[in-house]
Amino acid sequence: MSRLDFDFYESEDPVWNPALLTIPVPGIRKMVNLAATMDDVIHLSIGQPDAPAPPHVIQAGVDALQAGQTGYTMDAGLPELLDALAEYNGERYGRTISPENILVTTGATEAIYLALSAVSAPGREFIVADPSFMLYAPLIRMHGGEVRYVPTRVENNHQLDPQEVIDAIDSNTHAIILNSPSNPTGTVYPRETVETIVQEAAYRGIYVISDEVYDHLVYDNRDYASVLSCCSDLDHVMIISSFSKTFSMAGMRIGWLIASQGAIKKLRRYHMFTTTVANTPCQWAGVAALKGPRAFIDDIQENYKKRRNRLVQLVEQTPHLEGYMPEGAFYLFPSLPEGVNGNNVALRMLRETGVCTIAGDTFGESCRNALRFSYATSIENIERAFERIIPWMERQDFG
């Protein structure tokens, strides 16, 4: 990590808002920055698709640019994209969704930022699975909220126990954050888990904020339970997704948030003071993605499934790693022996083998002895990585 990075994240200079100190140096950025100084690095670290976006999606963006579609859209989003999202999600989840229920954002990251920062406040508590995507807890704390973690366990495929979530609810609980399929574990919550949590939250007047960016990356013909298909109405729920993972459009930065019309009106006003509008030509690309052929999705699902299967096999052959079978996304989060510092292991592994992974403490407090492997890379790269990892692990003594 450069000195500039250190100063930006750690300086206590009074010019900076003290809330910035709640934002940690991202473990992913530390590892990737270090890897950038090295030669012959194999990345099992990057959480973005390695395939390009479908040609018709790219062409739609080009066509929009050439047609002069370079101005602002409506603040809620391009009307054609709002209509397409309402139709697409309505058909997929069997419910009526209006364009007024949708806000188009600059990627899912802005949607998460808007949702969490708009409802966080001092004294408000948020229930979050541990481990979880690294964005949630810092944003909650940055705005004065508190995080209550519900740990998950590798021996249970990191499934979230709905009763543990319910038991964690108290008078200060304001919202529950869900992420299925999960980053970093690849866990897909069964319908009964999502329904139980959503119903209990509705009964108690608690928000459920559901990050569903990996909703199409679900394997083995497993049922996918979106909060949209498990809630009776859109009061007290916010559902977030994007084109980044499904259509390999990560750099195009188009996401969306679905909620009640009242919530969307409030978030539109907030959105005007953040990014104003999402990228206009890429919103047209999003329309093409939703209305075009879907063979691309089937192909990437099959490719990721093959990679997942091979990665699971290799982890099973690796000393000191306890794995499982992830059901979605493109991550595996195996555990090291109890008490072993995953951050130290990840750093040493990178320096001594040239394989870049991400330490478990990037994603929470209960999984410091874990590593995240991304299989958003070729089987050849995965196999080359483990040709280095397995003999290196054989030489380690974690006793």
C-alpha positions as CSV (number, residue, x, y, z in Angstrom):
1,M,0.0,0.0,0.0
2,S,1.4,3.4,-1.0
3,R,2.0,6.2,1.5
4,L,-0.7,8.2,-0.2
5,D,-3.2,5.4,0.5
6,F,-2.1,5.3,4.1
7,D,-2.5,9.0,4.6
8,F,-5.9,9.1,2.9
9,Y,-7.4,6.4,5.1
10,E,-5.6,6.9,8.4
11,S,-4.8,10.6,8.8
12,E,-6.4,12.2,11.9
13,D,-5.9,15.7,10.4
14,P,-8.8,17.8,11.6
15,V,-9.6,18.8,8.0
16,W,-11.2,15.4,7.6
17,N,-14.6,14.4,8.8
18,P,-14.0,12.0,11.8
19,A,-16.6,9.7,10.3
20,L,-14.0,8.8,7.7
21,L,-12.1,6.9,10.4
22,T,-14.9,4.3,10.4
23,I,-13.9,3.3,6.9
24,P,-11.1,0.7,7.0
25,V,-8.4,0.3,4.4
26,P,-10.1,-2.3,2.1
27,G,-8.4,-5.6,2.4
28,I,-9.0,-6.2,-1.3
29,R,-7.3,-3.0,-2.2
30,K,-4.3,-3.8,0.0
31,M,-3.8,-7.2,-1.6
32,V,-4.3,-6.0,-5.2
33,N,-2.0,-3.0,-4.7
34,L,0.7,-5.3,-3.4
35,A,0.2,-7.7,-6.2
36,A,0.6,-4.9,-8.7
37,T,4.2,-4.5,-7.6
38,M,5.0,-8.2,-8.3
39,D,5.6,-10.3,-11.4
40,D,3.7,-13.5,-12.4
41,V,0.8,-13.1,-10.0
42,I,-2.3,-15.3,-10.4
43,H,-5.4,-13.6,-9.1
44,L,-8.1,-15.5,-7.2
45,S,-9.0,-12.1,-5.7
46,I,-11.0,-10.1,-8.2
47,G,-14.7,-10.0,-7.9
48,Q,-15.7,-9.1,-11.4
49,P,-16.6,-11.3,-14.4
50,D,-13.7,-12.1,-16.7
51,A,-15.9,-12.2,-19.9
52,P,-16.8,-9.1,-21.9
53,A,-20.3,-7.8,-22.0
54,P,-22.5,-9.3,-24.7
55,P,-22.0,-7.7,-28.2
56,H,-25.5,-6.4,-28.5
57,V,-25.2,-4.7,-25.1
58,I,-21.9,-3.0,-26.1
59,Q,-23.4,-2.0,-29.5
60,A,-26.4,-0.4,-27.7
61,G,-24.0,1.8,-25.7
62,V,-22.1,2.8,-28.8
63,D,-25.3,3.5,-30.7
64,A,-26.5,5.8,-27.9
65,L,-23.2,7.7,-28.0
66,Q,-23.4,8.1,-31.7
67,A,-27.0,9.2,-31.5
68,G,-26.0,12.0,-29.1
69,Q,-27.5,10.4,-26.0
70,T,-24.9,12.2,-23.8
71,G,-27.1,14.4,-21.7
72,Y,-28.8,13.9,-18.3
73,T,-31.7,11.5,-18.0
74,M,-34.5,12.0,-15.5
75,D,-33.1,11.7,-12.0
76,A,-34.9,8.4,-11.4
77,G,-33.4,7.0,-14.6
78,L,-34.0,6.7,-18.3
79,P,-37.8,6.1,-18.7
80,E,-37.1,3.2,-21.2
81,L,-34.9,1.5,-18.6
82,L,-37.3,2.0,-15.8
83,D,-40.1,0.4,-17.9
84,A,-37.8,-2.5,-18.9
85,L,-36.8,-3.1,-15.2
86,A,-40.3,-3.0,-14.0
87,E,-41.4,-5.5,-16.7
88,Y,-38.4,-7.7,-16.2
89,N,-38.6,-7.9,-12.4
90,G,-42.4,-8.2,-12.5
91,E,-42.3,-11.2,-14.8
92,R,-39.5,-12.8,-13.0
93,Y,-40.9,-12.6,-9.5
94,G,-44.6,-12.7,-10.3
95,R,-45.7,-9.3,-8.9
96,T,-46.7,-5.9,-10.3
97,I,-43.9,-3.4,-10.1
98,S,-44.3,0.2,-11.3
99,P,-41.5,2.3,-12.8
100,E,-42.2,4.6,-9.8
101,N,-40.9,1.8,-7.6
102,I,-37.4,1.9,-9.2
103,L,-34.4,4.2,-8.9
104,V,-31.5,3.7,-11.4
105,T,-28.1,4.3,-9.7
106,T,-24.4,4.5,-10.5
107,G,-23.9,0.8,-9.9
108,A,-25.2,-1.2,-7.0
109,T,-22.6,0.6,-4.8
110,E,-24.5,3.8,-5.0
111,A,-27.8,2.0,-4.3
112,I,-26.2,0.5,-1.2
113,Y,-24.8,3.8,-0.2
114,L,-28.1,5.6,-0.6
115,A,-30.1,2.9,1.2
116,L,-27.8,2.6,4.2
117,S,-26.8,6.2,4.7
118,A,-30.4,7.4,4.3
119,V,-31.7,5.2,7.1
120,S,-28.7,5.0,9.4
121,A,-28.6,7.2,12.4
122,P,-27.2,7.2,16.0
123,G,-28.8,4.6,18.1
124,R,-30.2,2.6,15.2
125,E,-28.9,-1.0,15.0
126,F,-28.5,-3.1,11.8
127,I,-28.3,-6.9,11.8
128,V,-25.7,-8.1,9.3
129,A,-24.5,-11.6,8.6
130,D,-20.8,-12.3,9.4
131,P,-19.0,-12.6,7.0
132,S,-20.6,-10.1,4.6
133,F,-19.7,-7.7,1.8
134,M,-17.3,-5.1,3.2
135,L,-19.4,-2.1,2.3
136,Y,-22.3,-2.5,4.7
137,A,-20.8,-2.1,8.2
138,P,-18.6,1.0,7.4
139,L,-21.5,2.8,5.8
140,I,-23.7,2.1,8.8
141,R,-21.1,3.2,11.3
142,M,-20.1,6.3,9.2
143,H,-23.7,7.6,9.7
144,G,-23.8,6.8,13.4
145,G,-25.6,3.4,13.2
146,E,-24.5,0.3,15.0
147,V,-23.9,-3.2,13.6
148,R,-24.9,-6.4,15.2
149,Y,-23.3,-9.4,13.5
150,V,-24.9,-12.8,13.2
151,P,-22.1,-15.3,12.6
152,T,-22.3,-18.0,10.0
153,R,-20.2,-21.2,9.9
154,V,-18.2,-23.0,7.3
155,E,-19.6,-26.4,8.5
156,N,-23.1,-25.1,7.6
157,N,-22.0,-23.7,4.2
158,H,-22.3,-20.3,5.8
159,Q,-26.1,-20.5,5.8
160,L,-27.8,-17.8,7.8
161,D,-30.0,-19.2,10.6
162,P,-33.3,-17.2,10.6
163,Q,-33.9,-17.9,14.3
164,E,-30.5,-16.4,15.2
165,V,-31.5,-13.3,13.2
166,I,-34.8,-13.1,15.0
167,D,-33.1,-13.6,18.4
168,A,-30.8,-10.7,17.5
169,I,-33.7,-8.3,17.1
170,D,-34.2,-5.8,19.9
171,S,-35.9,-2.4,20.5
172,N,-33.0,-0.6,18.7
173,T,-33.0,-2.8,15.6
174,H,-33.8,-0.7,12.5
175,A,-32.9,-3.0,9.6
176,I,-31.7,-6.4,8.5
177,I,-29.2,-6.6,5.6
178,L,-29.4,-9.7,3.4
179,N,-27.1,-10.7,0.6
180,S,-28.0,-13.8,-1.3
181,P,-26.0,-15.1,-3.2
182,S,-23.4,-13.9,-0.8
183,N,-20.1,-12.2,-1.3
184,P,-17.8,-13.6,0.1
185,T,-19.3,-17.1,0.7
186,G,-21.4,-17.8,-2.4
187,T,-24.2,-19.0,-0.1
188,V,-27.8,-18.9,-1.4
189,Y,-30.4,-18.6,1.2
190,P,-33.4,-21.0,0.9
191,R,-36.8,-19.6,0.4
192,E,-37.9,-20.5,4.0
193,T,-35.0,-18.5,5.4
194,V,-35.8,-15.3,3.4
195,E,-39.6,-15.6,4.0
196,T,-39.1,-16.1,7.8
197,I,-36.9,-13.1,8.1
198,V,-39.0,-10.9,5.8
199,Q,-42.2,-11.8,7.6
200,E,-40.8,-11.2,11.1
201,A,-39.3,-7.9,10.0
202,A,-42.7,-6.8,8.5
203,Y,-44.4,-7.7,11.7
204,R,-42.0,-5.7,13.8
205,G,-41.8,-2.7,11.4
206,I,-38.1,-3.3,10.6
207,Y,-36.6,-2.7,7.1
208,V,-35.0,-5.5,5.1
209,I,-32.4,-4.2,2.7
210,S,-31.4,-7.0,0.2
211,D,-28.3,-6.9,-2.0
212,E,-29.1,-9.2,-4.9
213,V,-26.4,-8.4,-7.4
214,Y,-25.6,-12.1,-8.0
215,D,-29.2,-13.1,-8.4
216,H,-28.6,-14.8,-11.8
217,L,-25.5,-16.7,-10.7
218,V,-27.2,-19.6,-8.9
219,Y,-26.3,-23.1,-9.7
220,D,-27.6,-26.7,-9.7
221,N,-31.2,-25.6,-10.6
222,R,-31.5,-24.2,-7.2
223,D,-34.6,-22.0,-6.5
224,Y,-33.7,-18.3,-6.0
225,A,-35.7,-16.5,-3.4
226,S,-35.6,-12.8,-4.0
227,V,-37.0,-10.6,-1.3
228,L,-39.3,-9.4,-4.1
229,S,-40.9,-12.8,-4.2
230,C,-41.1,-13.2,-0.4
231,C,-42.7,-9.9,0.7
232,S,-46.4,-9.1,0.7
233,D,-45.7,-5.4,-0.3
234,L,-42.8,-3.1,-0.8
235,D,-43.2,-1.3,2.5
236,H,-40.1,-1.7,4.7
237,V,-38.0,-3.5,2.0
238,M,-35.3,-2.3,-0.4
239,I,-34.0,-4.6,-3.1
240,I,-30.7,-3.7,-4.8
241,S,-29.2,-5.2,-8.0
242,S,-27.2,-4.2,-11.1
243,F,-26.0,-5.3,-14.5
244,S,-22.4,-5.7,-13.3
245,K,-22.2,-9.5,-12.5
246,T,-25.0,-10.9,-14.7
247,F,-24.1,-9.1,-18.0
248,S,-20.4,-8.4,-17.3
249,M,-21.1,-4.7,-17.2
250,A,-19.1,-3.8,-14.0
251,G,-17.4,-0.8,-15.5
252,M,-20.6,0.6,-17.0
253,R,-21.8,1.3,-13.5
254,I,-25.6,0.8,-13.8
255,G,-27.5,-0.5,-10.8
256,W,-31.0,0.0,-9.4
257,L,-33.0,0.0,-6.2
258,I,-36.6,-1.2,-5.9
259,A,-38.7,0.0,-3.0
260,S,-42.1,1.6,-2.2
261,Q,-43.0,4.7,-4.1
262,G,-42.6,6.8,-1.0
263,A,-39.1,5.5,-0.3
264,I,-38.1,6.0,-3.9
265,K,-39.3,9.7,-3.8
266,K,-37.0,10.3,-0.8
267,L,-34.1,8.4,-2.3
268,R,-34.4,10.3,-5.6
269,R,-33.9,13.6,-3.8
270,Y,-30.8,12.1,-2.1
271,H,-29.6,10.7,-5.4
272,M,-29.7,14.2,-6.9
273,F,-27.0,15.2,-4.3
274,T,-24.7,12.2,-5.0
275,T,-24.3,11.3,-8.6
276,T,-27.3,13.2,-10.0
277,V,-28.0,10.6,-12.7
278,A,-26.4,7.3,-13.9
279,N,-24.4,7.1,-17.1
280,T,-26.8,7.8,-20.0
281,P,-25.3,5.7,-22.8
282,C,-24.9,2.7,-20.4
283,Q,-28.5,3.0,-19.4
284,W,-29.4,2.3,-23.0
285,A,-27.0,-0.6,-22.9
286,G,-29.0,-1.8,-19.9
287,V,-32.2,-1.7,-21.9
288,A,-30.6,-3.9,-24.5
289,A,-29.4,-6.3,-21.9
290,L,-33.0,-6.8,-20.5
291,K,-34.7,-6.9,-23.9
292,G,-32.1,-8.9,-25.8
293,P,-31.2,-12.6,-26.0
294,R,-30.4,-14.4,-22.7
295,A,-28.1,-17.2,-24.0
296,F,-25.2,-15.2,-22.5
297,I,-26.6,-15.8,-18.9
298,D,-26.9,-19.5,-19.5
299,D,-23.4,-19.7,-20.8
300,I,-21.7,-17.9,-17.9
301,Q,-23.7,-19.9,-15.4
302,E,-22.4,-23.1,-16.9
303,N,-18.8,-21.7,-17.0
304,Y,-18.9,-20.6,-13.4
305,K,-20.4,-23.9,-12.3
306,K,-17.5,-25.8,-13.9
307,R,-15.0,-23.5,-12.3
308,R,-16.7,-23.8,-8.9
309,N,-16.6,-27.6,-9.1
310,R,-12.9,-27.7,-10.0
311,L,-12.1,-25.1,-7.2
312,V,-14.0,-27.2,-4.6
313,Q,-12.0,-30.3,-5.7
314,L,-8.7,-28.5,-5.4
315,V,-9.6,-27.0,-2.0
316,E,-10.4,-30.5,-0.8
317,Q,-6.9,-31.6,-1.8
318,T,-5.2,-28.7,0.0
319,P,-3.9,-29.2,3.6
320,H,-5.2,-26.9,6.3
321,L,-8.3,-25.7,4.3
322,E,-11.9,-26.7,5.1
323,G,-14.2,-26.0,2.2
324,Y,-17.8,-26.6,1.2
325,M,-20.0,-26.3,-1.9
326,P,-21.1,-22.7,-2.6
327,E,-24.5,-22.4,-4.4
328,G,-24.0,-19.1,-6.2
329,A,-22.0,-16.0,-7.0
330,F,-18.3,-16.8,-7.9
331,Y,-16.7,-17.1,-4.5
332,L,-15.5,-19.8,-2.1
333,F,-14.6,-18.9,1.5
334,P,-12.7,-21.9,3.1
335,S,-11.5,-21.8,6.6
336,L,-7.9,-22.3,7.9
337,P,-7.4,-24.0,11.3
338,E,-8.9,-22.2,14.3
339,G,-6.7,-19.4,15.5
340,V,-4.7,-19.0,12.3
341,N,-4.6,-15.4,11.1
342,G,-5.9,-15.4,7.5
343,N,-4.5,-12.0,6.8
344,N,-0.9,-13.2,7.6
345,V,-1.5,-16.3,5.5
346,A,-2.9,-14.4,2.5
347,L,0.1,-11.9,2.6
348,R,2.7,-14.7,2.9
349,M,1.0,-16.8,0.2
350,L,1.1,-13.8,-2.2
351,R,4.7,-13.0,-1.5
352,E,5.9,-16.6,-1.6
353,T,3.7,-18.2,-4.3
354,G,2.4,-15.2,-6.3
355,V,-1.2,-16.2,-5.8
356,C,-3.5,-13.4,-4.7
357,T,-6.4,-14.2,-2.4
358,I,-8.4,-12.0,0.1
359,A,-8.2,-12.5,3.9
360,G,-11.4,-13.3,5.8
361,D,-11.1,-10.3,8.1
362,T,-12.0,-8.1,5.2
363,F,-15.5,-9.3,5.5
364,G,-16.2,-9.5,9.2
365,E,-15.1,-10.4,12.7
366,S,-15.9,-14.1,13.1
367,C,-13.9,-15.4,10.1
368,R,-10.4,-14.1,10.6
369,N,-9.1,-17.6,9.9
370,A,-10.6,-17.7,6.3
371,L,-9.6,-16.8,2.8
372,R,-11.8,-15.7,-0.1
373,F,-11.1,-17.3,-3.5
374,S,-12.8,-15.9,-6.6
375,Y,-13.4,-18.2,-9.5
376,A,-14.2,-15.4,-11.9
377,T,-11.2,-16.6,-13.8
378,S,-10.4,-19.5,-16.1
379,I,-10.0,-23.1,-14.9
380,E,-6.5,-23.0,-16.3
381,N,-5.6,-20.1,-13.9
382,I,-7.3,-21.9,-11.0
383,E,-5.3,-25.0,-11.6
384,R,-2.1,-23.1,-12.0
385,A,-2.8,-21.3,-8.7
386,F,-3.2,-24.5,-6.8
387,E,-0.1,-26.0,-8.4
388,R,1.6,-23.4,-6.2
389,I,-0.8,-23.3,-3.2
390,I,-0.9,-27.0,-2.4
391,P,2.8,-27.6,-2.0
392,W,3.1,-24.3,-0.1
393,M,0.4,-25.4,2.3
394,E,2.0,-28.7,2.8
395,R,5.0,-26.9,4.1
396,Q,3.1,-24.9,6.7
397,D,2.9,-25.8,10.4
398,F,-0.1,-24.1,11.9
399,G,0.2,-26.0,15.2
